[in-house]
């Protein structure tokens, strides 16, 4: 990814993650800025939506490239902490430039939402859904696969704790 970014990141651009995330994060910034008035909140939502399309699409493409990497713990650290942290830092710069007044709540919510959505996207991609580029999956395929994948995602931590407890 680092030596050939255009060849490894642009083809699997994750438009599915970009659209979903832009809507969710845009609404978050609308809600955290409504106390400054509808106009300011709407501008914050648009700024966030535009940034999120870029950031989430890129994060999804990176997650897709990382879906088979090992060791798992290091990959999870990148997916759950490093990527969200990097994109929230960029988000801070974009909102500062746009003079968004209430950033703390939106950035904090964004970090946690980004971490959760990044983890879910990575898990779904690891399980054959939400893929782009050469490995592209259809929306119909994803809609069919996502209920099973969602349950697996929700049970992943309890399963890990159970395996660790049992010493397996």
Secondary structure, DSSP 8 states (H G I E B T S, - for coil): --TTHIIIIITT--HHHHHHHHHHHHHHHHHHHGGG-HHHHHHHHHHHHHHHHHHHHHHHHHHHHHTT-S-HHHHHHIIIIIHHHHHHHHHHHHHHHTT-S--HHHHHHHHHHHHHHHHHHHHHHHTT-S--GGG---HHHHHHHHHHHHHHHHHHHHHHHHHHHHT-
